[in-house]
Amino acid sequence: MRDVETVIIGQGLAGTAIAWSLINRGREFALIDEGGLGSSSRIAAGLVTPITGARHVETWAWDKAFSIVSQFYQKCEQVTQRNFWKIEPSIRLFASQEERDRFDIRYPSDHSGSYSHALIGSKNRFESELEQSRWSSAVHASYGGFIMPQAARLLTADFLKASLDHFESMNSVSTASIDMSTEVAIDGEMILLESVDIRCKQIVFCEGHRALQNPWLNPIELVPAQGDILTVRIPGLKLDRVLHAGCWIAPAIGDGINDESLYYVGSTYRWAPLNGVPNEESLSILSDKLRSFINLPFEVVDHRAAIRPAGFDHKPLLGNHPSNTNFWILNGLGAKGVLLAPWCAEMLVNAMLFQKPIDMELAWNRTRKKPV
Ligand SMILES: Cc1cc2nc3c(=O)[nH]c(=O)nc-3n(C[C@H](O)[C@H](O)[C@H](O)COP(=O)(O)OP(=O)(O)OC[C@H]3O[C@@H](n4cnc5c(N)ncnc54)[C@H](O)[C@@H]3O)c2cc1C
């Protein structure tokens, strides 16, 4: 039986970030994943977007998480000698005058010194980017928009593959599906995983939405949401960046794709059924949204779906198990896994190895406040 300090279950964005945080501290681990291709992390477009939603709000925890995210992925690029991280300004187009007015009220130009204003490029920059672009004649931009200079993108499939290759070169990966009810046994201070012949001091559960079936984590208030994403072909669009306008469109790069006319379009939110099966209604929602701001014909060449693991209050869920203290968890990354995983992984690993505190707001076993 092999002895390791830490076992990580799940090689999505959460488990992969934990593994890198351990490597960065010189610690060993064994990472176990069942090796399917349909996880939320595998199909995510990898967008990191500072201002989101119909109300143009700043992404939760942006300042804390963004301050480490670039350094984190760049270091992974250096170690693996692969490219998967890009800081790339993205553009948000307003869909109506009403939306534009809402934005102007939230970000009045006379408060341009505020933090949120640093996340929104100047009006002049937006206009000149649009004018100089090769794609502006193919989009409806009559209500204007704004630029997000700090937006970024992780080619998630490439990042996961490069990480897996690196972990395999360290002999730290097992491909297996672990049944949490029968294959995890506590043996004094240690945990036994007999099916993979491993004994460890601690486990970090990073199973995404499957944590809902893990008896060791019962109850956990995850509210998973299925998301659909299309791959479309739009000859002649020549879009070189991410555009948001009710939905988003992003050049399909990485993952072995080498066709400049392909784009990803996403994504939808559905709370039932949660089956990871692409949904006809989502196809029509995304197609209609795309038609509302792109005036070129398109062909849908692929349609995929996966289940995002989201916390009930849209914040991550992490920390230590109160009675089984060698169990740890990182989950609930919701729609922001790329931005939040490195920050949360650092916090969790610092708690695990150096007893540093975890923000109680993120405690994995927090529950909804009941009305008094
Ligand atoms: C359509 C769509 C688009 C998205 N776009 C973006 C985006 O642009 N930007 C962004 O930041 N986020 C995006 N997300 C969200 C992002 O994908 C999630 O935040 C993130 O992937 C969650 O990662 P995770 O590691 O917690 O879970 P998962 O990705 O679900 O990974 C869990 C892993 O655990 C493994 N596993 C589970 N149980 C077991 C077991 N018992 N034994 C062995 N292995 C097990 C699974 O096989 C899987 O590999 C998107 C999600 C969807 C669905």
The ligand as an SDF file (V2000), in Angstrom:
LIG
                    3D

 53 58  0  0  0  0  0  0  0  0999 V2000
  -21.3720   25.5970  -19.7680 C   0  0  0  0  0  0  0  0  0  0  0  0
  -20.4550   26.0730  -18.6960 C   0  0  0  0  0  0  0  0  0  0  0  0
  -19.6320   27.1620  -18.9210 C   0  0  0  0  0  0  0  0  0  0  0  0
  -18.7770   27.6310  -17.9310 C   0  0  0  0  0  0  0  0  0  0  0  0
  -17.9790   28.6920  -18.1990 N   0  0  0  0  0  0  0  0  0  0  0  0
  -17.1590   29.1600  -17.2350 C   0  0  0  0  0  0  0  0  0  0  0  0
  -16.3100   30.2590  -17.5000 C   0  0  0  0  0  0  0  0  0  0  0  0
  -16.2960   30.7920  -18.6140 O   0  0  0  0  0  0  0  0  0  0  0  0
  -15.5100   30.7110  -16.5030 N   0  0  0  0  0  0  0  0  0  0  0  0
  -15.4930   30.1210  -15.2540 C   0  0  0  0  0  0  0  0  0  0  0  0
  -14.7440   30.5720  -14.3850 O   0  0  0  0  0  0  0  0  0  0  0  0
  -16.2970   29.0690  -14.9720 N   0  0  0  0  0  0  0  0  0  0  0  0
  -17.1340   28.5830  -15.9290 C   0  0  0  0  0  0  0  0  0  0  0  0
  -17.9410   27.5340  -15.6440 N   0  0  0  0  0  0  0  0  0  0  0  0
  -17.9720   27.0140  -14.2600 C   0  0  0  0  0  0  0  0  0  0  0  0
  -16.8030   26.0910  -13.9770 C   0  0  0  0  0  0  0  0  0  0  0  0
  -16.8380   25.0780  -14.9360 O   0  0  0  0  0  0  0  0  0  0  0  0
  -16.9140   25.5490  -12.5520 C   0  0  0  0  0  0  0  0  0  0  0  0
  -16.8250   26.5920  -11.6200 O   0  0  0  0  0  0  0  0  0  0  0  0
  -15.7780   24.5710  -12.2460 C   0  0  0  0  0  0  0  0  0  0  0  0
  -15.5570   23.7320  -13.3270 O   0  0  0  0  0  0  0  0  0  0  0  0
  -16.0310   23.7220  -11.0330 C   0  0  0  0  0  0  0  0  0  0  0  0
  -14.8990   22.9090  -10.8650 O   0  0  0  0  0  0  0  0  0  0  0  0
  -14.8680   21.7080   -9.8380 P   0  0  0  0  0  0  0  0  0  0  0  0
  -13.4950   21.1610   -9.8780 O   0  0  0  0  0  0  0  0  0  0  0  0
  -15.4180   22.1260   -8.5180 O   0  0  0  0  0  0  0  0  0  0  0  0
  -15.9300   20.6300  -10.3990 O   0  0  0  0  0  0  0  0  0  0  0  0
  -15.9150   19.6960  -11.6870 P   0  0  0  0  0  0  0  0  0  0  0  0
  -15.4480   20.3820  -12.8670 O   0  0  0  0  0  0  0  0  0  0  0  0
  -17.2900   19.0860  -11.7390 O   0  0  0  0  0  0  0  0  0  0  0  0
  -14.8560   18.5570  -11.3540 O   0  0  0  0  0  0  0  0  0  0  0  0
  -15.1070   17.5100  -10.4630 C   0  0  0  0  0  0  0  0  0  0  0  0
  -14.2080   16.3360  -10.8450 C   0  0  0  0  0  0  0  0  0  0  0  0
  -14.3380   15.3260   -9.8500 O   0  0  0  0  0  0  0  0  0  0  0  0
  -14.4270   14.0680  -10.4780 C   0  0  0  0  0  0  0  0  0  0  0  0
  -15.1510   13.1730   -9.5350 N   0  0  0  0  0  0  0  0  0  0  0  0
  -16.3290   13.4160   -8.9130 C   0  0  0  0  0  0  0  0  0  0  0  0
  -16.6470   12.4110   -8.1040 N   0  0  0  0  0  0  0  0  0  0  0  0
  -15.6390   11.4980   -8.2230 C   0  0  0  0  0  0  0  0  0  0  0  0
  -15.4060   10.2320   -7.6220 C   0  0  0  0  0  0  0  0  0  0  0  0
  -16.2590    9.7040   -6.7340 N   0  0  0  0  0  0  0  0  0  0  0  0
  -14.2890    9.5430   -7.9680 N   0  0  0  0  0  0  0  0  0  0  0  0
  -13.3880   10.0720   -8.8700 C   0  0  0  0  0  0  0  0  0  0  0  0
  -13.5750   11.2650   -9.4630 N   0  0  0  0  0  0  0  0  0  0  0  0
  -14.6900   11.9670   -9.1310 C   0  0  0  0  0  0  0  0  0  0  0  0
  -15.1770   14.3400  -11.7670 C   0  0  0  0  0  0  0  0  0  0  0  0
  -14.9240   13.3250  -12.7150 O   0  0  0  0  0  0  0  0  0  0  0  0
  -14.5950   15.6900  -12.1720 C   0  0  0  0  0  0  0  0  0  0  0  0
  -13.4470   15.5350  -12.9810 O   0  0  0  0  0  0  0  0  0  0  0  0
  -18.7770   27.0090  -16.6380 C   0  0  0  0  0  0  0  0  0  0  0  0
  -19.5840   25.9000  -16.4150 C   0  0  0  0  0  0  0  0  0  0  0  0
  -20.4070   25.4180  -17.4280 C   0  0  0  0  0  0  0  0  0  0  0  0
  -21.2620   24.2210  -17.1480 C   0  0  0  0  0  0  0  0  0  0  0  0
  1  2  1  0
  2  3  1  0
  2 52  2  0
  3  4  2  0
  4  5  1  0
  4 50  1  0
  5  6  2  0
  6  7  1  0
  6 13  1  0
  7  8  2  0
  7  9  1  0
  9 10  1  0
 10 11  2  0
 10 12  1  0
 12 13  2  0
 13 14  1  0
 14 15  1  0
 14 50  1  0
 15 16  1  0
 16 17  1  0
 16 18  1  0
 18 19  1  0
 18 20  1  0
 20 21  1  0
 20 22  1  0
 22 23  1  0
 23 24  1  0
 24 25  2  0
 24 26  1  0
 24 27  1  0
 27 28  1  0
 28 29  2  0
 28 30  1  0
 28 31  1  0
 31 32  1  0
 32 33  1  0
 33 34  1  0
 33 48  1  0
 34 35  1  0
 35 36  1  0
 35 46  1  0
 36 37  1  0
 36 45  1  0
 37 38  2  0
 38 39  1  0
 39 40  1  0
 39 45  2  0
 40 41  1  0
 40 42  2  0
 42 43  1  0
 43 44  2  0
 44 45  1  0
 46 47  1  0
 46 48  1  0
 48 49  1  0
 50 51  2  0
 51 52  1  0
 52 53  1  0
M  END
$$$$
